[in-house]
Amino acid sequence: MKRWQTLRAQLDPLASRLSQDPSYRLRSYQEVEQAARLGFALDVNRATVDDWLRLPGLSIRQAQGLVRLGQAGVQFHCLEDVAAALGVASAQLARLAPVLSFCYYEEHSGALPSLSLNQATALQLCAVPGMPAALAQAVVQERSRRGPYQDLADLQRRLGLAPDLVQTLMYYLRP
């Protein structure tokens, strides 16, 4: 198996980097095209600041602005919507189009609201059913100390949480 992974890394270094580092930042528009062929996609209506920063050419302020709009209920339906939100011509973003996914989410679709583990404050986490204040504080402290959580399994491992607690929290939290 290791031999196969080595061979794959030699044949397609981007595939190897994307699989080994979920937060890998694409360095060029050529990598954007390669990533799209490998199945990488960014759901623009659920993307975090870190997700947006994986794309070349976007500043942290632009990423923060897009996320704030999403949190305020704005949904992006096409590339032109994102361009308008950023105040740039859609032609400037056209090279990112291969990896941008425009999914529509109904505001009251019955889906439970979810908080980002990597952005929520301790106070916001306290509002999650089953989340005691001490755990909310531990989530934030661990994130500050060791960086963002990759997923809920990473949260469970880093904080030593019981499986039944994670099962309760998974309906309200996302990475």
PLY file of the C-alpha trace (Angstrom):
ply
format ascii 1.0
element vertex 175
property float x
property float y
property float z
element edge 174
property int vertex1
property int vertex2
end_header
0.00 0.00 0.00
2.80 2.41 0.88
4.40 1.71 -2.48
1.16 2.71 -4.22
1.00 5.96 -2.24
4.59 6.78 -3.18
3.86 6.09 -6.84
0.70 8.20 -6.75
2.58 11.08 -5.10
5.17 10.95 -7.86
2.54 10.85 -10.60
0.24 13.48 -9.13
1.85 15.57 -6.39
-1.23 17.81 -6.02
-3.48 14.82 -5.30
-1.02 13.74 -2.64
-0.89 17.23 -1.07
-4.69 17.58 -1.07
-5.18 14.16 0.54
-2.46 14.67 3.17
-3.30 18.28 4.05
-7.01 19.17 4.02
-6.11 22.86 4.45
-3.62 22.96 1.55
-3.69 26.33 -0.21
-3.79 26.14 -3.98
-0.85 28.16 -5.27
-1.86 28.87 -8.85
-4.78 28.80 -11.24
-3.19 25.74 -12.83
-3.53 23.98 -9.46
-7.15 25.16 -9.32
-7.82 23.38 -12.62
-5.98 20.25 -11.45
-7.84 20.26 -8.13
-11.17 20.49 -9.98
-10.22 17.44 -12.06
-9.39 15.62 -8.81
-12.87 16.38 -7.43
-12.03 19.31 -5.14
-14.92 21.74 -4.78
-15.68 24.67 -2.51
-19.33 25.11 -1.51
-19.50 28.90 -1.63
-22.56 29.05 0.62
-20.97 26.99 3.40
-17.32 28.02 3.04
-15.36 29.30 6.02
-12.66 31.97 5.90
-10.06 29.19 5.86
-11.85 27.53 2.94
-11.82 30.75 0.91
-8.16 31.32 1.69
-7.30 28.01 0.04
-7.94 29.73 -3.29
-5.27 31.87 -4.96
-5.90 35.58 -5.30
-8.28 36.07 -2.36
-7.27 38.21 0.60
-8.27 37.53 4.18
-10.50 40.62 4.16
-12.32 39.37 1.08
-12.76 35.93 2.64
-14.06 37.45 5.87
-16.50 39.62 3.92
-17.89 36.63 2.02
-18.34 34.64 5.23
-20.03 37.56 7.00
-22.49 37.87 4.11
-23.21 34.15 4.32
-23.76 34.38 8.06
-26.18 37.25 7.43
-28.26 34.99 5.19
-26.95 36.01 1.75
-26.69 33.10 -0.67
-24.50 33.15 -3.74
-26.11 31.63 -6.82
-23.39 32.21 -9.41
-19.90 33.54 -9.95
-21.29 37.01 -10.65
-22.83 37.11 -7.14
-19.44 36.42 -5.54
-17.79 39.01 -7.79
-20.40 41.62 -6.86
-19.91 40.89 -3.16
-16.17 41.40 -3.57
-16.58 44.46 -5.77
-14.59 42.96 -8.64
-15.38 42.00 -12.22
-16.53 38.41 -12.62
-13.73 37.94 -15.17
-11.26 38.29 -12.28
-12.80 35.24 -10.60
-13.41 33.19 -13.74
-10.28 31.09 -13.19
-11.66 29.97 -9.80
-14.94 28.79 -11.35
-13.85 25.15 -11.83
-13.75 24.58 -8.05
-16.66 26.77 -6.97
-19.87 24.93 -6.16
-23.10 26.92 -5.89
-25.52 24.93 -3.75
-28.78 26.46 -2.62
-29.95 26.00 0.96
-33.46 26.91 2.02
-33.44 29.17 5.04
-35.98 27.02 6.87
-35.24 23.66 5.30
-35.61 21.76 8.55
-31.86 21.43 8.85
-30.52 22.13 12.28
-28.40 25.25 12.59
-24.74 24.47 12.97
-21.83 26.37 14.42
-18.30 26.23 13.15
-15.98 24.70 15.72
-13.22 26.81 14.25
-15.01 30.15 14.49
-17.50 29.98 17.36
-16.86 31.73 20.66
-17.27 29.96 23.99
-20.51 31.89 24.53
-21.92 30.70 21.18
-20.89 27.12 21.94
-22.71 27.27 25.30
-25.98 27.60 23.36
-25.46 24.16 21.79
-27.62 21.50 23.47
-25.44 19.18 25.55
-22.50 21.62 25.65
-21.56 22.60 29.21
-19.73 25.90 29.71
-16.52 24.15 30.75
-16.47 22.12 27.53
-17.20 25.22 25.42
-14.22 26.95 27.01
-12.04 23.86 26.48
-13.00 23.75 22.78
-11.90 27.37 22.30
-8.71 27.00 24.36
-7.64 23.84 22.50
-8.33 25.52 19.16
-6.23 28.53 20.20
-3.42 26.32 21.44
-3.19 23.73 18.65
-5.03 25.22 15.68
-8.32 24.49 13.92
-10.16 21.21 14.23
-10.12 19.08 11.09
-13.45 17.41 11.88
-15.54 16.14 14.80
-13.31 13.09 15.21
-10.37 15.47 15.71
-12.40 17.32 18.37
-13.18 14.02 20.11
-9.55 12.89 20.05
-8.06 16.20 21.20
-10.50 16.70 24.09
-11.01 13.03 24.97
-14.79 13.23 24.56
-17.12 10.27 25.03
-18.69 8.92 21.82
-22.24 9.59 23.05
-21.42 13.27 23.67
-19.96 13.63 20.17
-23.06 11.91 18.78
-25.20 14.59 20.45
-22.99 17.49 19.37
-22.58 16.41 15.74
-26.04 17.72 14.88
-25.08 21.24 15.95
-21.39 21.61 15.08
-19.25 21.56 11.95
-15.51 22.07 11.46
0 1
1 2
2 3
3 4
4 5
5 6
6 7
7 8
8 9
9 10
10 11
11 12
12 13
13 14
14 15
15 16
16 17
17 18
18 19
19 20
20 21
21 22
22 23
23 24
24 25
25 26
26 27
27 28
28 29
29 30
30 31
31 32
32 33
33 34
34 35
35 36
36 37
37 38
38 39
39 40
40 41
41 42
42 43
43 44
44 45
45 46
46 47
47 48
48 49
49 50
50 51
51 52
52 53
53 54
54 55
55 56
56 57
57 58
58 59
59 60
60 61
61 62
62 63
63 64
64 65
65 66
66 67
67 68
68 69
69 70
70 71
71 72
72 73
73 74
74 75
75 76
76 77
77 78
78 79
79 80
80 81
81 82
82 83
83 84
84 85
85 86
86 87
87 88
88 89
89 90
90 91
91 92
92 93
93 94
94 95
95 96
96 97
97 98
98 99
99 100
100 101
101 102
102 103
103 104
104 105
105 106
106 107
107 108
108 109
109 110
110 111
111 112
112 113
113 114
114 115
115 116
116 117
117 118
118 119
119 120
120 121
121 122
122 123
123 124
124 125
125 126
126 127
127 128
128 129
129 130
130 131
131 132
132 133
133 134
134 135
135 136
136 137
137 138
138 139
139 140
140 141
141 142
142 143
143 144
144 145
145 146
146 147
147 148
148 149
149 150
150 151
151 152
152 153
153 154
154 155
155 156
156 157
157 158
158 159
159 160
160 161
161 162
162 163
163 164
164 165
165 166
166 167
167 168
168 169
169 170
170 171
171 172
172 173
173 174
